[in-house]
Amino acid sequence: MSTGWTVGLVLGVLVILIAAAIVITIVRLAQRIADQARTAVGGVDVVRQQTTKLNDIGQINDSGVRILHSARALRKVAVGK
């Protein structure tokens, strides 16, 4: 009878150790994921700051077109055509 208790106790301890190992692994993986998520959020903020400047691209294009038209007008005056 005591053999059955011993086997049951040993199996119970093994089950608890395995469950604890699984929980510890899950917690560590969750911490790694959280760290990677923090890094990704920081990267997204940097990309957002860099691409916000692209909203002015229409204004930049308009300025370029005006410069081109002015250069063509100056060439016409200089060449006489």
C-alpha positions as CSV (number, residue, x, y, z in Angstrom):
1,M,0.0,0.0,0.0
2,S,2.8,2.4,0.8
3,T,4.3,1.7,-2.7
4,G,1.1,3.1,-4.3
5,W,1.4,6.3,-2.2
6,T,5.0,6.7,-3.0
7,V,4.4,6.3,-6.8
8,G,1.4,8.7,-6.6
9,L,3.4,11.2,-4.6
10,V,6.4,11.0,-7.1
11,L,4.1,11.3,-10.1
12,G,2.3,14.3,-8.4
13,V,5.6,16.0,-7.8
14,L,6.7,15.3,-11.4
15,V,3.4,16.8,-12.8
16,I,3.9,19.9,-10.6
17,L,7.5,20.3,-11.8
18,I,6.5,19.9,-15.4
19,A,3.6,22.4,-15.0
20,A,5.9,24.9,-13.3
21,A,8.5,24.5,-16.1
22,I,5.8,25.2,-18.7
23,V,4.5,28.3,-16.8
24,I,8.1,29.6,-16.4
25,T,8.8,29.1,-20.1
26,I,5.5,30.9,-21.0
27,V,6.3,33.9,-18.7
28,R,9.8,34.2,-20.1
29,L,8.5,34.1,-23.7
30,A,5.9,36.7,-22.8
31,Q,8.6,39.0,-21.4
32,R,10.6,38.6,-24.6
33,I,7.6,39.4,-26.7
34,A,6.8,42.5,-24.5
35,D,10.4,43.7,-24.9
36,Q,10.2,43.2,-28.7
37,A,6.9,45.0,-28.8
38,R,8.4,48.0,-26.9
39,T,11.3,48.1,-29.4
40,A,8.8,47.9,-32.3
41,V,6.7,50.7,-31.0
42,G,9.8,52.9,-30.7
43,G,10.7,52.0,-34.3
44,V,7.2,52.9,-35.4
45,D,7.5,56.3,-33.7
46,V,10.8,57.0,-35.5
47,V,9.3,56.0,-38.9
48,R,6.2,58.2,-38.2
49,Q,8.4,61.2,-37.4
50,Q,10.5,60.6,-40.6
51,T,7.5,60.2,-42.9
52,T,5.5,63.1,-41.4
53,K,7.8,65.4,-43.4
54,L,6.6,63.7,-46.6
55,N,3.2,65.4,-46.1
56,D,4.9,68.6,-47.5
57,I,5.9,66.8,-50.7
58,G,3.1,68.6,-52.7
59,Q,4.5,72.0,-51.6
60,I,8.0,70.9,-52.6
61,N,6.8,69.8,-56.0
62,D,5.0,73.1,-56.5
63,S,8.2,75.0,-55.6
64,G,10.2,72.8,-58.1
65,V,7.7,73.5,-60.9
66,R,7.9,77.3,-60.2
67,I,11.7,77.2,-60.3
68,L,11.6,75.2,-63.5
69,H,9.2,77.7,-65.1
70,S,11.4,80.6,-63.9
71,A,14.5,79.0,-65.4
72,R,12.7,78.4,-68.7
73,A,11.6,82.1,-68.8
74,L,15.1,83.3,-68.0
75,R,16.5,81.0,-70.8
76,K,14.0,82.5,-73.3
77,V,15.1,86.0,-72.3
78,A,18.7,85.1,-72.5
79,V,18.5,83.3,-75.8
80,G,15.9,85.5,-77.3
81,K,13.3,82.9,-78.1
